[in-house]
Amino acid sequence: MPILTLSLIFYATLSLQDSRLDPRDAKGMMCTLILTASSFLLGYNAIAKRPAASVRLFLWRLTVGLAGVGLLYTVASLSSFQFAGVRTALINDPTVRVQGPLFGSDDGYFVLIPALAFAIQELIQTPTQRLFKLTIIFILMLTLIGLGSRGAILIIGVFLCLTILFNKNKKVAALAALGVIVFVMIAAAIVFATSNTGDRLQSLEDSSRSDTYLTSFKIMGNRTTDLNILGSGYGSYWDWYILDLEDGSDAEGGRTFKIIRTSFGPILYHPHSTFLLLIVELGMAGFLYFVFLWTVYARLLLRDSRKLEFPILGCGILASGFSLFMNFFIFRLQMLTCLWWIFLFGALALSSSASSCGTQNTIPPQEGAQFARHADRI
């Protein structure tokens, strides 16, 4: 994966020459590629340079940290509490939604779903500190519902379906799914009672994104075969970086979506879909990389579901992969993407370690004691 990912970024760098961008936009888009490579390498090395025995504890600490951030954002967003600029981002937003500096209301689920899956996995596999783990799960679920994101609701649904379908232990899978549903209902009751977030979730219609998809397929259907193979070049249709800097980031926080008019139809100023960017601007190289990512997801899920090692975590990783169709990650929102890479590589490391040990419980006695002591301190 490191070789293919860095090769794709290098290919995108070369394709900038064919994008016909002005120098200012070209420098901005080059900056996004540097950030993309940096976030990937940071996420990869956070796991690859770590002893296999400590990966699980590291992922748990990361999950607890994300739950703490989510709780802070939720309290700040659903009340008059102000901290770290969280409320400042909501002043012009008529619909109060959970968001903050680390993740926005429309993209936080990308990393919160893997964190939720890992927390549920820990609750099932490790009998200690059940109340604390249930609290972490509830906080993550409360944050997910508070996002007010239709994408988050869809991904939670996908996660539930995968958990039931791809687990040999149907009893455990059913209990996990039932627990998630109960927590969703409780979290929804709290969020809807304190804000008007529920109004946004009543409809899944999003004309601007559907128009972007339609226009993108028109572009590919009306250009030459060479362009479909090579791609039009990184930034050729979506030179979004300077626009983000000048007008803030995504338009969910009280701003309006910026529409670009093309000869094929309207598109958003960035694709709101990693899949669209890969196939439109990077061509066959981007498409093959996307297929490779899904191969990694599938192998992780199938291997863990057969051996009953980390099946729920695998379901969470695969469910988060569907986010790449609905929003723009990897090349954008690099801090959030870095955390997602950590969960992906962490899941791969745990699965490989468990396979080599041939046991269902992958934490050695020493590491298990350290894990329990850490949970006690928390």
C-alpha positions in Angstrom: 0.0 0.0 0.0 2.7 2.6 0.8 4.3 2.1 -2.7 1.0 2.3 -4.5 -0.2 5.3 -2.5 3.0 7.3 -3.0 3.1 6.3 -6.7 -0.5 7.7 -7.1 0.5 11.0 -5.4 3.6 11.2 -7.7 1.3 10.5 -10.7 -1.0 13.3 -9.6 2.0 15.6 -9.2 3.1 14.9 -12.8 -0.5 15.4 -14.1 -0.5 18.9 -12.7 1.4 20.0 -15.8 -1.6 19.0 -17.9 -4.2 20.8 -15.7 -3.6 24.2 -17.3 -3.8 25.9 -13.9 -2.5 29.4 -13.2 0.7 29.4 -11.1 -1.1 30.4 -7.9 -3.6 27.6 -8.1 -0.9 25.1 -9.2 1.1 25.9 -6.1 -1.9 25.4 -4.0 -2.8 22.1 -5.5 0.8 21.0 -5.1 0.6 21.9 -1.5 -2.4 19.5 -1.1 -0.3 16.7 -2.5 2.5 17.3 -0.1 -0.1 17.3 2.8 -1.6 14.1 1.4 1.7 12.3 1.3 2.6 13.6 4.8 -0.7 12.4 6.3 -0.4 9.0 4.8 3.2 8.5 5.9 2.4 9.8 9.4 -0.5 7.4 9.7 1.5 4.5 8.3 4.5 5.1 10.5 2.4 5.5 13.6 1.6 1.8 13.3 4.5 0.4 11.3 7.1 1.8 13.7 5.3 0.5 16.7 5.7 -2.9 18.3 2.9 -5.2 17.3 2.0 -5.8 21.0 1.3 -2.1 21.6 -0.9 -1.5 18.6 -4.2 -2.4 20.4 -3.4 -0.2 23.4 -2.5 2.7 21.0 -5.8 2.4 19.1 -7.7 2.3 22.4 -6.0 5.5 23.5 -6.8 7.1 20.2 -10.4 6.0 20.5 -10.7 7.5 24.0 -9.1 10.7 22.7 -11.6 11.0 19.9 -14.5 10.3 22.3 -13.2 13.2 24.5 -13.0 15.5 21.5 -16.4 14.5 20.4 -17.9 15.1 23.8 -16.3 18.6 23.9 -17.7 19.4 20.5 -21.1 18.1 21.3 -21.4 20.0 24.6 -20.1 23.2 22.9 -22.4 22.8 19.8 -25.6 22.0 21.7 -25.2 24.6 24.4 -24.0 28.1 24.9 -20.6 26.8 26.1 -17.7 28.3 24.1 -14.3 26.7 23.8 -11.5 26.5 21.1 -13.6 28.4 18.6 -16.2 25.7 18.4 -19.2 28.0 18.8 -17.6 30.6 16.6 -17.9 28.2 13.7 -21.7 27.9 14.3 -22.7 31.5 14.6 -24.1 31.7 11.0 -25.5 28.2 10.9 -29.3 28.0 11.3 -29.1 24.3 12.0 -27.0 23.6 15.1 -24.7 20.6 14.3 -21.7 19.1 16.1 -18.4 20.3 14.6 -15.1 21.7 15.6 -11.5 22.3 14.5 -10.7 18.6 14.1 -13.7 17.5 12.1 -16.8 19.2 10.6 -20.4 18.1 10.7 -20.3 16.7 7.2 -17.1 14.6 7.5 -16.5 13.6 11.1 -18.1 10.2 10.6 -15.1 9.1 8.4 -13.0 8.5 11.5 -15.7 8.2 14.2 -17.2 5.0 12.6 -13.8 3.1 12.9 -13.4 4.4 16.4 -16.9 3.2 17.3 -16.3 -0.2 15.8 -13.0 -0.6 17.7 -14.7 0.5 21.0 -17.5 -2.1 20.5 -14.8 -4.8 19.7 -13.0 -4.0 22.9 -16.2 -4.2 24.9 -16.9 -7.6 23.5 -13.3 -9.1 23.7 -12.0 -7.6 26.9 -14.2 -8.1 30.0 -12.6 -5.3 32.1 -13.9 -1.8 32.5 -17.3 -2.5 30.8 -19.0 0.7 32.1 -16.2 2.9 30.9 -16.2 1.3 27.5 -20.0 1.6 27.3 -19.6 5.3 28.1 -17.0 5.7 25.3 -19.4 4.0 22.8 -22.3 6.2 23.9 -20.2 9.4 23.5 -19.1 8.4 20.0 -22.7 7.6 19.0 -23.9 10.9 20.5 -21.3 12.7 18.5 -22.3 10.9 15.3 -26.0 11.7 15.6 -25.1 15.3 16.6 -23.3 15.8 13.4 -26.7 15.9 11.7 -25.1 14.3 8.6 -27.2 12.1 6.3 -23.9 10.4 5.3 -23.3 9.5 8.9 -26.7 7.8 9.2 -26.1 5.9 6.0 -22.7 4.7 7.1 -24.1 3.6 10.6 -26.7 1.6 8.7 -24.0 0.0 6.5 -22.0 -0.8 9.6 -24.9 -2.5 11.3 -25.6 -4.6 8.2 -22.0 -5.7 7.8 -21.8 -6.5 11.5 -24.7 -8.9 11.2 -23.8 -10.4 7.8 -20.0 -11.0 8.2 -19.7 -12.5 11.7 -19.8 -16.2 12.4 -20.9 -15.6 15.9 -24.4 -14.4 15.1 -25.4 -14.0 18.8 -22.5 -11.6 19.4 -23.3 -9.8 16.1 -26.9 -9.4 17.0 -26.2 -8.1 20.5 -23.7 -5.6 19.1 -26.2 -4.4 16.4 -29.0 -4.2 19.0 -26.7 -2.2 21.3 -25.9 0.2 18.5 -29.6 0.7 17.7 -30.4 1.4 21.3 -27.6 3.9 21.6 -28.7 5.5 18.4 -32.2 6.0 19.7 -31.0 7.4 23.0 -28.5 9.7 21.3 -31.1 10.9 18.8 -33.6 11.7 21.6 -31.0 13.8 23.4 -29.8 15.6 20.2 -33.3 16.2 18.8 -34.5 17.6 22.1 -31.7 20.2 22.3 -31.4 21.2 18.7 -33.2 21.2 15.3 -30.7 18.8 13.8 -33.4 16.3 13.0 -35.0 18.6 10.4 -32.0 18.1 8.2 -32.2 14.3 8.4 -35.7 14.1 7.2 -34.6 14.1 3.5 -31.6 12.5 1.7 -32.0 14.7 -1.3 -28.9 16.7 -2.3 -29.2 18.1 -5.8 -25.8 19.8 -5.8 -24.0 16.5 -5.2 -26.2 14.5 -7.6 -25.5 17.2 -10.3 -21.8 16.8 -9.7 -22.0 13.1 -10.2 -24.1 13.4 -13.3 -21.8 16.1 -14.8 -18.7 14.0 -14.0 -20.1 11.0 -15.9 -21.0 13.3 -18.8 -17.4 14.5 -18.8 -16.1 10.9 -19.0 -18.7 9.9 -21.6 -17.8 12.8 -24.0 -14.0 12.9 -23.9 -11.5 10.8 -25.7 -10.4 7.3 -24.6 -6.9 8.6 -24.0 -8.2 11.2 -21.5 -10.3 8.5 -19.8 -7.2 6.4 -19.4 -4.7 9.1 -18.4 -7.2 11.4 -16.6 -7.6 15.1 -17.2 -5.0 16.0 -14.6 -5.1 16.8 -10.9 -6.9 20.1 -10.3 -8.2 20.3 -13.9 -11.8 20.5 -12.8 -11.5 20.9 -9.1 -8.8 23.4 -8.1 -10.4 23.7 -4.7 -7.5 24.6 -2.4 -7.3 28.4 -2.8 -11.1 28.6 -2.6 -10.9 26.8 0.7 -8.4 29.2 2.1 -10.2 32.3 1.0 -13.7 31.3 2.0 -13.0 28.8 4.8 -13.5 25.1 4.4 -16.6 23.2 3.5 -19.8 25.1 3.2 -21.8 23.3 5.9 -21.0 25.9 8.6 -23.3 28.6 7.4 -21.6 29.2 4.0 -23.1 28.3 0.6 -21.7 25.7 -1.7 -19.7 27.1 -4.6 -20.9 25.9 -8.0 -18.7 25.8 -11.1 -20.3 25.9 -14.5 -18.8 23.7 -17.1 -19.8 22.9 -20.7 -21.2 19.6 -19.4 -23.2 21.0 -16.5 -22.7 22.3 -13.0 -20.2 20.8 -10.5 -19.3 21.7 -6.9 -15.9 23.4 -6.4 -14.5 20.2 -5.1 -16.0 16.8 -6.0 -17.4 15.9 -2.6 -16.4 12.3 -3.5 -12.9 10.8 -3.5 -14.1 8.3 -6.1 -15.0 11.1 -8.6 -11.6 12.8 -8.3 -9.8 9.5 -8.8 -11.6 8.5 -12.0 -12.1 12.0 -13.6 -8.8 13.7 -12.9 -6.4 10.7 -12.4 -8.0 8.2 -14.9 -7.2 4.5 -14.9 -4.4 5.0 -12.2 -7.0 6.5 -9.8 -9.6 3.8 -10.6 -7.1 0.9 -10.1 -6.0 2.5 -6.8 -9.6 2.7 -5.7 -10.1 -1.0 -6.5 -7.0 -1.8 -4.6 -8.3 0.0 -1.5 -11.5 -2.0 -1.6 -9.5 -5.2 -2.1 -7.7 -4.4 1.2 -11.1 -3.8 2.9 -12.5 -7.0 1.7 -9.5 -9.1 2.6 -9.5 -7.6 6.1 -13.2 -8.2 6.6 -13.2 -11.8 5.3 -10.1 -12.8 7.1 -11.3 -11.5 10.4 -14.9 -12.8 10.0 -13.6 -16.3 9.4 -11.2 -16.4 12.4 -13.4 -14.4 14.7 -10.5 -12.1 15.8 -11.5 -8.5 15.0 -14.7 -8.9 12.9 -16.5 -5.8 14.2 -13.4 -3.6 13.6 -13.2 -4.9 10.1 -16.8 -4.1 9.5 -16.2 -0.5 10.7 -13.2 -0.1 8.4 -15.2 -1.4 5.4 -18.2 0.8 6.3 -16.0 3.9 6.4 -14.8 3.0 2.9 -18.3 3.9 1.6 -17.6 7.5 2.8 -15.2 7.8 -0.2 -18.2 7.8 -2.5 -20.0 10.5 -0.5 -17.3 13.0 0.5 -13.8 14.1 -0.4 -11.1 12.6 1.8 -7.4 11.5 1.4 -6.5 14.5 -0.8 -8.5 16.9 1.5 -9.0 17.0 5.3 -5.6 15.5 5.8 -5.6 15.6 9.6 -8.9 13.6 9.7 -7.6 11.3 7.0 -4.4 10.6 8.9 -6.4 9.3 11.8 -8.3 7.1 9.4 -5.1 5.7 8.0 -4.0 4.9 11.6 -7.2 2.9 12.2 -6.8 1.1 8.8 -3.2 0.2 9.3 -3.9 -0.7 13.0 -6.7 -3.1 11.9 -4.3 -4.7 9.4 -1.6 -5.0 12.0 -3.9 -6.5 14.6 -5.3 -9.0 12.0 -1.8 -10.0 10.9 -0.5 -10.4 14.4 -3.5 -12.5 15.4 -3.1 -14.7 12.4 0.6 -15.3 13.1 -0.2 -16.1 16.8 -3.1 -18.3 15.8 -5.1 -17.2 18.8 -8.4 -15.3 19.2 -7.1 -13.0 21.9 -4.1 -11.1 20.5 -3.0 -9.2 23.6 -0.1 -11.0 25.3 -0.4 -11.2 29.2 2.1 -8.4 29.8 0.3 -6.1 27.3 -3.1 -7.1 28.6 -2.0 -6.1 32.1 -0.8 -2.8 30.8 -4.0 -2.3 29.0 -6.1 -3.0 32.1 -4.0 -0.7 34.2 -4.4 2.1 31.6 -8.1 1.6 31.7 -8.2 1.8 35.5 -6.3 5.1 35.4 -8.8 6.5 33.0 
